[in-house]
């Protein structure tokens, strides 16, 4: 009978403890494990010991990807320690307690020296040698005093290094990259922007003043042992959400995942759509096994919690002091930055440097936001809403404050409103609120597409108005984004307002836009399959047509499903599941897909703003309520 994993692991553990002279790899190979698995285990554990690598192999015995040749991704950081580290971690803790999590909390205080790069598992030792060789060349050249300048903006708070110190640190990174290329055959892209140490990033705008207050309370003028540190991560889970288990969980069914306390779980956002409420589908970081687990047994964890720390190189102890502050938002733009004190000839302010970096970083990511329209008037006052608003002379009146104050003229007359209702007053307010939220999050929208339904065009119009984009972005009215026609309950497609009519009504539409699906191609009572195919073809054409910039699609509840699943490479839902799902999407329901540039694939991520929730407000009659006997 073949030797079991448990028996092999027991023998391996016993023999490893008695073999102190073997190399790490030889120790594991002597137990009968294949070399590529042994190398993978060593890389995944930071090559700390053969025992730890053997334990990793045993824990991953049921991992279906154990034998896959997938290298780790590495990164080189410059990390502080000592008194400076203590001060930074105090800020980390207070900022999260008082202002909530922001993007900076995903990692730890560090200075990024290069982008993530891959290294074959068998060449990891050579990568360590490259770090030591580079460090030895710079250990005597590392600055004895570093001058940091505090910078704050509505989306970033952190320190920038003086130019002299930054040049030496960048030269060290360049030397490491050259050594790693020669010794480990790694292609390393250096971080070529202004070196900085981030305190807070992508926080809520209302938290800026408090975070600034906490940042200014960090008294520098302290010593620090700077350390160049190599970290690695599993490249398969870069864009996954990470949870940490709070309690052990014993599976009740075969498709469930066993949890130990403090296990880390990777969640693919696109893999959670069809699950029962309260359950998620994840991959265990500890074992590599997949399965269902109860979400209330977990809490959200940090991305860096699953990283592996490999080797470090410590430089000499350095004094860290603060240069003059650069938070000068109330000054005229010509005085909004400062010159680096050690380089009086420098002309670019740190504020301008950061602004260009933020723009570049934003342009490297691309989003498609899909949003349902805001509250429509006929869903509040019924299909006969128009009869309540028109006098015998055909004049529009407003019988309730939630009716729009006016409605645009239509070529076909008011009868066209029977099947193409406008937004209510609350719907207009909701749309503006969403636009304001986008602006607060500094979300850039370069392209807007809307269903031809008036409620969708109005929603897009008021979102853009709140974004204060002027005429920089106009609405492209795309009939292909219209609702599943089967739900219209009519034999004919609604008589939509033309682009010229909408423009005359002062809606910011693009009258020169060439549609992908003409209104004449919309088929009354189309099949679900036809609708799914229509959405897929339209969203594909839109995304491929706009190769740069973020895209906002404003349409219907069904659009959130049928225009995102094609991007994610998912097939359409079953029609019954689709109908049940659509009923749960509220006004202004929003989802967001991000393009992964390296793979040219899309993934669903957390939307940039939260859902709008509000309670019902029924009609009130003072006569029937107050004077009722």
C-alpha positions in Angstrom: 0.0 0.0 0.0 1.2 3.5 -0.8 2.5 5.5 2.1 -0.1 8.0 3.3 0.6 11.7 3.5 0.3 11.6 7.3 2.8 8.7 7.6 5.2 10.5 5.2 4.9 13.8 7.1 5.5 12.1 10.5 8.7 10.5 9.1 9.7 13.7 7.5 9.3 15.7 10.8 11.3 13.2 12.8 14.2 13.0 10.3 14.3 16.8 9.8 14.9 17.3 13.5 18.0 15.0 13.3 19.4 16.5 10.1 21.1 19.8 10.8 23.8 19.6 8.2 21.6 19.1 5.1 20.7 22.0 3.0 17.0 23.0 3.2 16.2 21.5 -0.2 18.2 18.3 0.3 16.4 17.7 3.6 13.0 17.9 1.9 14.0 15.9 -1.2 15.3 13.1 1.0 11.7 12.6 2.2 10.6 11.7 -1.3 8.9 15.0 -2.3 9.3 16.2 -5.9 11.8 19.1 -6.3 9.3 21.6 -7.7 6.9 21.0 -4.8 9.8 21.3 -2.3 11.0 24.6 -3.9 7.4 25.9 -3.9 7.1 25.1 -0.2 10.4 26.8 0.6 9.4 29.9 -1.3 5.9 30.0 0.3 7.5 29.9 3.8 10.4 32.3 3.2 13.0 29.5 3.3 13.1 29.7 7.1 13.4 26.0 7.8 13.0 22.6 6.2 10.5 21.7 9.0 8.3 24.7 8.2 8.4 23.9 4.5 7.5 20.2 5.1 4.6 21.3 7.4 3.4 23.6 4.5 3.4 20.7 2.1 1.5 18.5 4.5 -1.1 21.3 5.1 -1.6 21.6 1.3 -1.9 17.9 0.6 -5.5 18.5 -0.7 -4.6 21.7 -2.6 -5.6 21.1 -6.2 -2.9 23.6 -7.3 0.0 22.1 -5.3 1.9 20.9 -8.3 1.2 24.0 -10.4 4.3 25.9 -11.4 3.1 29.3 -10.2 6.0 31.6 -8.9 5.7 34.0 -6.0 5.5 37.8 -6.7 8.2 39.7 -4.8 8.6 43.3 -3.8 11.4 45.4 -2.1 10.4 47.8 0.6 12.4 50.2 2.7 10.9 49.8 6.2 11.5 51.9 9.4 12.0 50.4 12.8 12.7 51.6 16.4 11.2 54.8 17.7 10.0 56.0 14.3 8.1 52.7 13.8 6.5 53.0 17.2 5.2 56.5 16.3 3.9 55.4 13.0 2.1 52.4 14.4 0.5 54.7 17.0 -0.8 56.8 14.2 -1.9 53.7 12.3 -4.0 52.6 15.3 -5.5 56.0 16.1 -6.4 56.8 12.5 -8.3 53.5 12.1 -10.0 53.8 15.5 -11.1 57.4 14.9 -11.6 57.6 11.1 -12.0 54.0 10.0 -10.0 52.0 7.5 -8.4 53.6 4.4 -6.1 52.3 1.7 -2.9 52.8 3.7 -4.1 50.3 6.3 -3.9 47.5 3.7 -0.1 47.3 4.3 2.3 48.7 6.9 4.6 51.8 7.0 7.0 51.5 4.2 8.7 53.1 1.2 8.1 51.4 -2.1 11.4 50.8 -4.1 10.1 48.7 -6.9 6.9 47.2 -8.4 6.0 43.5 -7.7 8.0 41.1 -9.8 8.2 37.3 -10.3 11.0 35.1 -9.3 11.2 31.3 -10.0 11.0 29.3 -6.7 14.4 27.7 -7.4 16.1 31.1 -7.8 14.9 32.6 -4.5 18.3 32.1 -2.8 20.0 34.0 -5.6 17.5 36.8 -5.0 18.6 36.9 -1.4 22.2 37.1 -2.5 21.4 40.0 -4.8 19.9 41.9 -1.8 23.0 41.3 0.3 25.4 42.4 -2.5 23.4 45.6 -3.1 23.2 46.3 0.7 27.0 45.8 1.2 27.7 48.4 -1.5 25.5 51.0 0.2 25.7 50.3 3.9 28.3 53.0 4.3 26.6 55.5 2.0 23.1 55.4 3.6 22.2 58.9 4.8 22.9 59.6 8.5 20.0 62.0 8.6 16.8 61.9 6.6 14.6 65.0 6.2 10.9 64.2 5.7 8.3 66.7 4.5 4.6 66.2 5.5 2.2 66.6 2.6 -1.6 66.5 2.8 -4.3 66.6 0.2 -8.0 65.5 0.0 -6.9 61.9 -0.8 -3.4 61.5 0.5 -1.4 62.2 3.7 2.2 61.2 4.0 5.9 62.1 4.1 8.3 62.8 1.2 12.0 62.4 1.4 14.5 65.2 0.6 16.0 64.9 -2.8 19.6 64.0 -1.7 18.5 61.1 0.5 16.0 59.9 -2.2 18.7 59.8 -4.8 20.9 57.5 -2.7 17.9 55.2 -1.9 17.0 55.0 -5.6 20.6 54.1 -6.5 20.5 51.3 -4.0 17.3 50.0 -5.6 18.9 50.3 -9.0 21.8 48.3 -7.8 19.6 45.6 -6.3 17.6 45.4 -9.6 20.9 44.9 -11.6 22.1 42.2 -9.2 18.7 40.4 -9.2 18.7 40.4 -13.0 22.2 38.9 -13.1 21.8 36.4 -10.3 18.1 35.4 -10.3 17.1 36.3 -13.9 14.4 38.7 -12.6 12.9 41.6 -14.5 12.4 44.4 -12.0 10.6 47.7 -12.7 11.8 50.3 -10.3 9.5 52.8 -8.6 10.4 56.0 -10.4 8.2 58.5 -8.7 9.0 60.7 -5.7 9.8 58.4 -2.8 7.3 58.7 0.0 6.0 57.1 3.2 2.2 57.0 3.2 0.2 57.7 6.3 -3.3 57.8 4.9 -4.7 57.3 1.4 -8.1 57.3 -0.3 -10.0 58.2 2.9 -13.4 59.8 3.3 -13.1 63.5 2.6 -14.8 64.4 5.9 -12.0 62.6 7.7 -9.2 64.7 6.3 -9.0 67.3 9.1 -8.8 64.6 11.8 -6.2 62.6 9.9 -4.1 65.8 9.4 -4.4 66.5 13.1 -3.1 63.0 14.0 -0.3 63.3 11.4 1.0 66.6 12.7 1.1 65.1 16.2 3.8 62.7 15.1 6.9 64.3 16.6 10.0 63.3 14.5 13.6 64.1 15.4 14.0 60.4 16.4 16.3 57.6 15.4 15.4 54.8 13.0 17.0 51.7 11.7 16.0 51.5 8.0 15.7 48.0 6.6 15.4 46.8 3.0 12.9 44.0 3.2 11.9 41.4 0.6 8.2 40.3 0.7 6.3 37.9 -1.5 2.7 37.2 -2.2 0.6 34.6 -4.1 0.1 36.3 -7.5 -3.2 34.4 -8.0 -5.0 36.3 -5.2 -3.8 39.8 -5.8 -7.3 41.2 -6.3 -9.2 39.0 -4.0 -10.8 40.1 -0.7 -9.2 38.7 2.4 -11.0 37.5 5.5 -9.7 36.2 8.8 -11.6 33.5 10.7 -12.6 34.5 14.2 -13.7 31.0 15.3 -13.0 27.4 14.3 -15.6 25.8 12.0 -16.2 22.1 11.4 -17.8 21.4 8.0 -21.3 20.0 8.1 -21.2 19.1 4.3 -18.6 18.0 1.8 -18.6 21.4 0.0 -17.7 23.4 3.2 -14.3 24.6 4.3 -12.7 23.7 7.7 -11.5 26.7 9.6 -9.1 27.1 12.4 -8.9 30.3 14.4 -7.0 33.1 12.6 -7.1 31.3 9.2 -6.9 33.6 6.2 -9.4 33.2 3.4 -9.2 34.5 -0.2 -12.5 35.5 -1.7 -13.0 36.0 -5.4 -15.7 38.8 -5.7 -17.0 37.2 -8.9 -17.6 33.8 -7.2 -20.1 35.0 -4.6 -23.1 35.9 -6.7 -25.3 32.8 -6.5 -24.7 31.7 -2.9 -27.2 31.5 0.0 -27.3 34.6 2.2 -24.7 34.5 5.0 -22.3 32.2 3.1 -19.2 32.9 1.0 -17.0 30.7 -1.2 -13.3 31.0 -0.4 -9.8 29.5 -0.6 -7.8 28.8 2.5 -4.4 30.4 2.7 -3.3 27.8 5.1 -4.3 24.7 3.2 -5.2 25.8 -0.4 -8.5 24.0 -0.1 -11.7 25.6 -1.4 -15.3 25.5 0.0 -18.2 27.4 1.6 -17.9 29.0 5.0 -20.2 31.1 7.2 -19.4 34.8 6.7 -20.2 35.7 10.3 -17.3 33.5 11.4 -14.9 36.0 9.8 -13.8 39.6 9.7 -12.1 41.6 7.0 -8.3 41.3 7.0 -5.5 43.2 5.4 -3.8 42.3 2.1 -0.4 42.2 3.6 -1.4 39.7 6.3 -0.9 36.9 3.9 2.5 38.1 2.6 5.7 36.3 3.4 8.7 38.2 4.7 11.9 36.7 3.3 15.2 38.4 3.9 16.1 41.9 5.2 19.2 44.1 5.1 19.7 46.6 7.9 21.4 49.9 7.2 23.0 52.2 9.8 20.9 54.0 12.4 19.5 57.3 11.0 18.1 60.5 12.5 14.7 61.4 11.1 13.7 65.0 11.3 10.8 67.0 9.8 11.3 69.8 7.3 8.7 72.6 6.9 5.1 71.6 6.3 3.7 71.5 2.8 0.0 71.8 3.7 -0.9 75.1 2.1 -4.2 74.6 0.4 -5.4 78.1 1.3 -2.6 79.9 -0.6 -2.8 80.9 -4.2 -1.8 78.1 -6.6 1.6 79.7 -7.3 2.5 79.3 -3.7 0.9 76.0 -3.0 4.1 74.0 -2.6 7.6 74.4 -1.1 11.1 73.9 -2.5 13.0 71.0 -1.1 15.3 72.6 1.5 18.4 70.7 0.4 17.8 71.6 -3.3 17.0 75.3 -3.6 17.2 75.1 -7.4 14.2 72.7 -7.6 11.2 74.2 -9.2 8.5 71.6 -8.8 6.5 71.6 -5.5 5.7 68.3 -3.8 2.1 69.1 -4.3 2.5 69.2 -8.1 4.6 66.1 -8.0 1.9 64.2 -6.0 -0.9 65.6 -8.2 0.8 64.2 -11.4 1.4 60.9 -9.7 -2.2 60.6 -8.6 -3.4 61.4 -12.1 -1.0 58.8 -13.5 -2.1 56.2 -10.9 -5.7 56.8 -11.7 -5.2 56.5 -15.4 -3.5 53.1 -14.9 -6.8 51.7 -13.6 -10.1 51.6 -15.5 -13.6 51.1 -14.2 -17.0 50.4 -15.6 -19.7 51.6 -13.1 -23.2 50.3 -13.8 -26.1 52.1 -12.1 -29.8 51.8 -12.0 -31.8 55.0 -12.5 -33.2 56.9 -9.5 -36.8 56.9 -8.3 -39.4 57.3 -11.1 -42.6 59.1 -10.6 -44.9 56.3 -11.7 -43.6 53.9 -9.1 -44.6 56.3 -6.4 -48.0 57.6 -7.8 -49.0 54.7 -10.1 -49.4 54.3 -13.8 -52.1 57.0 -13.8 -49.8 59.6 -12.4 -50.2 61.9 -15.4 -53.9 62.1 -14.9 -53.3 63.8 -11.6 -51.1 66.4 -13.1 -53.0 67.7 -16.2 -55.7 70.3 -16.0 -58.6 70.2 -18.5 -56.7 72.7 -20.6 -53.7 70.3 -20.7 -51.6 72.4 -18.3 -49.2 70.6 -16.0 -49.6 71.1 -12.3 -47.8 69.6 -9.3 -50.3 68.0 -6.9 -47.6 66.6 -4.6 -44.0 67.8 -3.8 -42.6 64.6 -5.1 -44.0 65.3 -8.6 -41.3 67.0 -10.7 -41.7 70.7 -10.9 -42.0 70.5 -14.6 -41.8 68.0 -17.5 -40.1 68.6 -20.9 -42.2 69.0 -24.0 -42.4 66.0 -26.3 -43.0 65.8 -30.0 -45.6 63.1 -29.4 -47.4 65.0 -26.7 -48.0 64.0 -23.1 -49.3 60.6 -24.1 -45.7 59.5 -24.6 -45.2 59.8 -20.8 -47.5 56.8 -20.3 -44.7 54.5 -21.1 -41.7 56.7 -20.5 -42.1 58.3 -17.0 -39.7 60.9 -15.7 -38.0 61.0 -12.3 -39.8 62.1 -9.2 -38.4 65.1 -7.2 -36.8 62.6 -4.8 -35.3 60.9 -7.8 -33.7 64.1 -9.0 -32.3 64.7 -5.5 -31.0 61.1 -5.3 -29.1 61.6 -8.6 -27.5 64.8 -7.4 -26.5 63.1 -4.2 -24.8 60.3 -6.1 -22.9 62.8 -8.2 -21.8 64.7 -5.1 -20.6 61.4 -3.6 -18.6 60.6 -6.8 -17.0 64.1 -6.5 -16.1 63.7 -2.9 -14.3 60.4 -3.7 -12.5 62.2 -6.6 -13.9 59.6 -9.0 -13.1 60.6 -12.6 -15.8 59.8 -15.1 -14.7 60.2 -18.8 -17.6 58.5 -20.6 -21.3 58.3 -19.8 -23.9 56.0 -21.5 -27.6 56.0 -20.8 -30.6 54.0 -21.7 -33.0 56.1 -23.9 -35.6 55.9 -21.1 -36.2 59.5 -19.8 -35.6 58.4 -16.2 -32.2 57.1 -17.1 -31.2 60.2 -19.1 -32.3 62.5 -16.2 -30.4 60.4 -13.7 -27.2 60.7 -15.8 -27.8 64.4 -16.3 -28.1 65.2 -12.6 -25.1 63.0 -11.7 -23.0 64.9 -14.2 -24.3 68.2 -13.0 -23.3 67.4 -9.4 -19.9 66.3 -10.6 -19.5 69.9 -12.0 -18.0 68.7 -15.2 -19.7 71.3 -17.3 -19.6 70.2 -21.0 -16.5 68.1 -20.6 -18.5 64.9 -20.5 -21.9 64.5 -22.3 -24.4 61.6 -22.2 -24.4 59.1 -25.0 -27.9 57.8 -25.3 -27.6 54.1 -26.3 -30.9 52.3 -27.1 -29.1 49.0 -26.6 -29.1 49.6 -22.8 -32.9 49.7 -22.6 -34.7 47.4 -20.3 -35.7 43.8 -21.2 -38.7 44.7 -23.5 -40.7 41.7 -22.1 -41.2 43.7 -18.9 -42.7 46.7 -20.7 -46.0 44.9 -21.0 -46.8 46.6 -24.4 -46.7 45.5 -28.0 -44.6 48.5 -29.1 -41.4 50.0 -27.9 -41.9 53.4 -26.0 -41.7 56.5 -28.1 -38.4 57.9 -26.6 -37.4 61.5 -26.8 -34.8 62.0 -29.6 -31.3 63.3 -28.8 -32.4 66.6 -30.4 -35.4 66.8 -28.1 -33.3 66.0 -25.0 -30.8 68.7 -26.0 -33.6 71.2 -26.5 -34.8 70.3 -23.0 -31.3 71.3 -21.8 -30.1 67.7 -21.0 -26.4 67.3 -21.6 -26.6 64.7 -24.3 -24.2 64.0 -27.2 -26.2 64.6 -30.4 -23.4 63.3 -32.6 -23.2 59.9 -30.9 -23.5 56.9 -33.2 -25.5 54.2 -31.5 -24.6 50.5 -31.4 -28.3 49.3 -31.4 -30.8 51.6 -33.0 -34.3 51.9 -31.5 -35.7 50.3 -34.6 -33.8 47.1 -33.7 -35.5 46.7 -30.3 -37.9 43.8 -30.5 -41.1 43.9 -28.3 -41.3 41.1 -25.8 -37.9 39.8 -26.7 -36.7 36.5 -25.2 -34.4 36.5 -22.2 -31.6 35.0 -24.3 -32.0 37.8 -26.9 -31.9 40.4 -24.1 -28.7 38.9 -22.6 -27.1 38.8 -26.0 -28.1 42.4 -26.7 -26.5 43.6 -23.4 -23.4 41.6 -24.0 -22.8 43.0 -27.5 -23.5 46.5 -26.4 -21.2 46.5 -23.3 -18.5 44.8 -25.3 -18.7 47.5 -28.0 -18.7 50.3 -25.4 -15.7 49.0 -23.5 -13.7 48.2 -26.7 -14.6 51.6 -28.1 -13.5 53.6 -25.1 -10.0 52.4 -24.5 -9.1 55.0 -21.9 -11.0 56.4 -18.9 -13.8 55.3 -16.6 -17.2 54.5 -18.0 -20.6 55.1 -16.3 -23.6 53.1 -17.6 -27.0 54.5 -16.4 -29.8 52.1 -17.2 -32.1 49.6 -15.3 -31.9 47.1 -12.5 -31.5 44.3 -15.0 -28.5 46.1 -16.5 -26.4 45.6 -13.4 -26.5 41.8 -14.1 -26.6 41.5 -17.9 -23.9 44.2 -18.6 -21.4 43.1 -15.9 -21.5 39.3 -16.3 -20.2 39.5 -19.9 -17.3 41.6 -18.7 -16.5 39.1 -16.0 -16.6 36.2 -18.4 -19.7 34.7 -16.8 -22.6 33.2 -18.6 -26.1 34.6 -18.1 -28.0 33.6 -15.0 -31.0 31.2 -15.1 -34.0 33.3 -16.1 -35.8 32.6 -12.8 -32.8 33.5 -10.7 -32.4 36.6 -12.8 -35.9 37.8 -12.1 -35.5 37.2 -8.4 -32.2 39.0 -8.3 -33.5 42.1 -10.2 -36.2 42.7 -7.6 -33.6 43.3 -5.0 -31.8 46.2 -6.7 -32.9 49.6 -5.4 -33.0 53.0 -7.1 -29.4 54.0 -7.8 -28.1 50.4 -7.2 -24.5 50.5 -8.2 -21.8 47.9 -9.1 -18.2 48.4 -10.2 -15.9 46.4 -12.4 -12.1 47.0 -12.6 -9.9 46.1 -15.5 -6.8 44.1 -14.6 -4.4 45.6 -17.0 -1.9 42.7 -16.9 -4.4 40.1 -17.9 -6.9 42.3 -19.8 -9.6 40.8 -17.7 -12.3 42.4 -15.5 -13.2 41.8 -11.8 -16.0 43.1 -9.7 -14.8 45.3 -6.8 -16.4 47.4 -4.0 -18.2 50.4 -5.5 -16.6 53.8 -4.8 -19.7 55.0 -2.9 -22.2 53.4 -0.6 -25.8 52.5 -1.3 -28.5 55.1 -0.7 -31.0 53.8 1.8 -34.2 55.6 2.9 -37.5 54.8 4.5 -41.0 55.1 3.1 -43.0 58.3 3.4 -46.7 57.7 2.7 -49.1 60.4 1.5 -50.5 62.6 4.3 -53.9 64.2 4.5 -54.3 66.7 7.3 -58.1 66.7 6.9 -58.6 63.0 7.2 -56.0 62.6 9.9 -56.1 65.7 12.2 -59.8 66.6 11.8 -61.1 63.0 11.8 -63.7 62.4 14.4 
